[in-house]
């Protein structure tokens, strides 16, 4: 279609020109307090979960920024904040120069909604089981008024299904007639139906078998090249993140502790938490490289540790780490950023790391 071709050409022109998405100081606190009467009787204040606590990053046009971390670190909350499913407690999301907080009505939000879409984690729960696949994929086309003629809509649905490596005839079936990987392809086709520029992918492969994961990831990379898409990719699987990412942000307890280009993060990790995550990957080459094991449990986000949130589990923590929150500083590995007093002070040298390994 001519409109789609023009949109793709515009994205290719914009690719690499600057950030399509900019997140500034984003925070989300959930109130999990007991009822008011209970709090009055117990003389307690409100209880807040700091799910996201001051996250900032940019996503250049046509690139993939991945958020990685342990379960409960706030990755999925960031995804929902970026697409507007949650309202931020603090901070802002800027999409193509437009602050999403300034879009107060449904009419103002509609053009932006068309340009950004989300792929959810569970393909078994994200598709309406009572609708045929053709109706599921056609819903964004009809909702945004992209096509009026029913024949044109069905023709476009067939094109989308073939684009995600399914058959146009699959539109006549129901979701229960497909495997998990095929359902996720349907979810991708639905997300592409409004001709978006930006896709938020919330662990889209975590519910799939490993072989199917590779197929979906390859499909997403092909679509990114063909359509000039920009991705925010959420995952806890470092192998998946390595395969698809241009940039990586490592989250811990609601905060970004290290972020930068993927090759720098994987080759020269700086933050102790990033090193520990990478050390958890099996050494398939049996190189005999020593590792720093991940110790302890993730603290509660209701009562996070003072200073650096990671200091109770960090073998390199000192008194400053326990009392003072680290600020972002340039990473010695490249153009990224890291929040770590040990890195800032130059305490985390290779000799210190090796000494810690020998002590363990």
Order of alpha helices (4+ residues) and beta strands (2+ residues): alpha-beta-alpha-beta-beta-alpha-beta-beta-alpha-beta-alpha-alpha-alpha-beta-alpha-beta-alpha-beta-beta-alpha-alpha-alpha-beta-beta-alpha-alpha
